[in-house]
């Protein structure tokens, strides 16, 4: 239908959008396998440049599978990793050296002498010489044949932060504060994140014969669009890849979502103007032209690449009214449907009433952040609501909080009688031992205590939101309990647990989050588990009467055109929601900062709900204090 080249006219880097990270990685792994086998047949080596982070994990899993099941040998492979935190030993749980061993090297037949990861232990005074030697080693190996890259939220590649020169070489760098904040979760607190790292330079990366950058999930979408469509500049180091003769980006749909050809296809190609596309374009036009929908004129359509819509379906007056009404109909104070009302223009059906509603929360607090006000409304409007917490969330509890709890248990138990004191003492000792060496993983006792802490907070928050006690469930899914960030792996057992809850509760409405998130993140993985569970129950009769609504946590609010249901909150309801979020005390300052100055989870939740109200106001709809928004999810979506 549309010319591919035309659609890609703004892209300065070749991008491929795959259905999922797993599918994208299967293709790349096959390409790597062919390269390795061809070279092996010629008696030659292959030099691979490797990356760390969640992103390449599916690639490494597929390479391991090829080794195990299809006999792919890595004996003729030499690897060089991009980077390493400075100051970490190779045993530190967050060291990239350990990551590579756990994620790849330990599972394939790559000789140990042929893998190279920058050494975080090199003393400061020797780093310069060490880095030169690393470069020389790459050159002596014949240079990198294929470099795998991820991308950081600052647009960094490797650890080449904004400001890195195009001809920079392997060196010691200072980490950006945003990068350190993003790593805070892995290091159990920002204070533990190293300040420096050793990284290959942009120049080193550009010398690789082929570069493949991978990105999954909506958190990467903005950076991917800028790296692909922006001019090359050193403030976004990934843009410098545009100069490379053989580079491509492999994306999943969520990471590709901000590319012009996907977000605003009408700007680059002729499009088929379906009603949803027209609504999306008109909402965009309203915000771009800074005019409420009903005040858009023919010339605004003409000036912003929408002349054909005007010709086909105009004039502006008609288009405006239609879009305005459609957006108006997304607003409802009845998230579970309004009983005995005409529901032909309402987002949710009137009957049955009351409904059985299940709210899935990947980690305690997600449900409050994303839909605390709506939760309260559902209860007030008589629905039977069950909040299901999918994971315990224990990994996100700082040690200090656990210490306070352990002290409390200990004092209480020793002043009373019984055996809790021994366990509490073990937790205290384990945390204290962790602080004296490199911060290690938590013991089972500690994780349990931290998980219980989050249960307590979740219950306090529900009480604040007026949700009756006893309606919550804690599933503590096994993938989380047995895993760590970046290393989660959901199994059939997780899916079976969620499917069992669905079968038992037979909901009419499900609220969930995590669609479009990085598939390796907790919420992304929880959504995949839910989706698989839905596959198992979708032939059952009750499912035909069930609707799934997606909510989002404050890190990424829906844009106006993505919203199918907008639930307004009054000032009092917003205050109640914030107080509920506030109960998640262990999560203070645990969230990545999305807007400067908003460090606290409750601040972010408040800002997100207010800004959605402003979005609706700017479109020319009623002015509310705050809004929580939802998107209808269909099985085939994404
Ligand atoms: C770190 C690494 C980068 C990586 C980035 C993104 O900063 N040094 O090489 O691309 O994180 O990490 P993730 O893949 O977990 O999103």
Boltz pocket constraint, residues with backbone or C-beta under 6 A from the ligand:
constraints:
  - pocket:
      binder: B
      contacts: [[A, 51], [A, 52], [A, 53], [A, 54], [A, 55], [A, 56], [A, 82], [A, 83], [A, 149], [A, 150], [A, 151], [A, 152], [A, 153], [A, 156], [A, 157], [A, 158], [A, 159], [A, 179]]
      max_distance: 6.0
